[in-house]
Amino acid sequence: MVTCPLADSYVAGAAREAGSAAEHAAARKEVKYSSIDGRYLFEPIAIETLGVYSTSARQILSDLGREISKSVFRGSQRDELSLPEMFSAGAAFQSSFTVQQFAGL
């Protein structure tokens, strides 16, 4: 889920603490999917349009990047893939669009 901290419903919390909109969105997703069958693992991924990730998103993407790197670069000295960095490029584009939209540019 991508959420905009500049929206009226989030701006007060976002002004107090960076990432509060992403954390709020992640918490809403946890409630929404709380009845998921125990056979499945649910981890909410919430990212603010300005590039801040929820705690759960940072953790799961870091874990996924580490596991992908282990299988792709097995025996190599390469750094692990950083999925959050890959997603940040897309979020940066969305952020510039959002800021322009709110600024009326």
C-alpha angles and dihedrals in degrees: 000000000000116000131185116230089197093067115110092245093057107029097090093052092041090054090056099043132013111235096023092122091052092047091049091050091048091051091051090052091050090054092045093052099034091114094059114132113268090239089076131067115223120197117172115226111202123170128181117229087241090061105262115137126210115247092251091050093051091049099047094043091049090050092047092048091051093050094046090050091051092055099038099041098032108168092005128121092224121128118257118266113262108217092182089057090050091051091045091069090060092043091051090056091048090047094055090050092048094048091048090049094052092043091051094238 
